[in-house]
Amino acid sequence: MTDEGILNILKTDLQICVDVYDEYLETLILLSKDAIIDEGIKLDMESERDWMLVELYAAYLYRKRKGEKTDMPRMLRRLLNNRLIRQKAGGG
């Protein structure tokens, strides 16, 4: 999936219907990829799981910036931890 596809999913998740925020959201998608890679996770953008991981991280960054809740959601932290453990164990 392209970043445009992730953008569409992100906009749906955040209930944003206008294109005014697209540039900002695209930047959050790029920052999310970088943050996930910084955690030691190898992203495969052919994998639907990785698309959703990037989208969830971008949604977290958006909500954090809005001040809704500053803690990373447990679900997202668990997904990141599980992915890293699987990759370290050789399970991809």
ZIHUHU-V447046 format. One record per pair of residues at least 6 apart in sequence whose ideal C-beta (glycine too) atoms are under 8 Angstrom apart, sorted by sequence separation. I is the first residue (numbers start at 1). J is the second residue. If there is no record, write none. Layout:
i & j
I & J
I & J
This chain:
i & j
11 & 17
37 & 43
44 & 50
45 & 51
63 & 69
64 & 70
86 & 92
36 & 43
43 & 50
16 & 25
11 & 21
33 & 43
43 & 53
11 & 22
14 & 25
43 & 54
60 & 72
60 & 73
11 & 25
7 & 22
10 & 25
60 & 76
36 & 53
56 & 73
7 & 25
10 & 28
36 & 54
7 & 26
10 & 29
56 & 75
57 & 76
56 & 76
33 & 54
36 & 57
7 & 29
32 & 54
35 & 57
3 & 26
6 & 29
32 & 55
56 & 79
29 & 54
32 & 57
3 & 29
29 & 55
32 & 58
53 & 79
3 & 30
31 & 58
53 & 80
29 & 58
32 & 61
28 & 58
31 & 61
53 & 83
25 & 58
28 & 61
28 & 62
49 & 83
25 & 62
41 & 80
39 & 80
9 & 51
13 & 55
41 & 83
9 & 52
41 & 84
1 & 45
36 & 80
40 & 84
6 & 51
10 & 55
14 & 59
39 & 84
42 & 87
5 & 51
9 & 55
13 & 59
41 & 87
1 & 48
40 & 87
6 & 54
10 & 58
14 & 62
44 & 92
6 & 55
10 & 59
14 & 63
1 & 51
6 & 58
10 & 62
